Amino acid sequence: MPDEPGLIHEGWIREENARVFCEILASLIGYEFDDLDWQAIRTALPDTDDEQAERWYDHPLIGAMARLDVRLAQAVGGTVISVEVFGVRKDDLLHAQVKLACDLAAAYVIRSGHHTE
């Protein structure tokens, strides 16, 4: 099936980049990531654990152009968040954009002009 969803990227990001990372992913697919999305993620993250699959948090981003399902979990004893992004595997451009967003969110502290936290 050509449009079958699957894992398109996994990695980690700096904890302080969690919101802006999600905002970037949302913008790639035409989804308006808002304070309610962030509140759900921010509330869930403290109870996550990247070493236990059942303790990851899943958050769907359903945009005008595509759907991404983002799984996030705190890395035990660290200040990073493990991420997995699921979507249509055949979309090479989106795959590359998601990988770049993750790589940047791991390497740099990214500031967003859309929020005050």
Stockholm file with secondary structure:
# STOCKHOLM 1.0

chainA/1-117         MPDEPGLIHEGWIREENARVFCEILASLIGYEFDDLDWQAIRTALPDTDDEQAERWYDHPLIGAMARLDVRLAQAVGGTVISVEVFGVRKDDLLHAQVKLACDLAAAYVIRSGHHTE
#=GR chainA/1-117 SS CTTCEEEEEEEEEEGGGHHHHHHHHHHHHTCCCCHHHHHHHHHHGGGCCTTSGGGCEEEEEECSSCEEEEEEEECTTSSEEEEEEEEETTCHHHHHHHHHHHHHHHHSCCCCTTCCC
#=GC SS_cons         CTTCEEEEEEEEEEGGGHHHHHHHHHHHHTCCCCHHHHHHHHHHGGGCCTTSGGGCEEEEEECSSCEEEEEEEECTTSSEEEEEEEEETTCHHHHHHHHHHHHHHHHSCCCCTTCCC
//
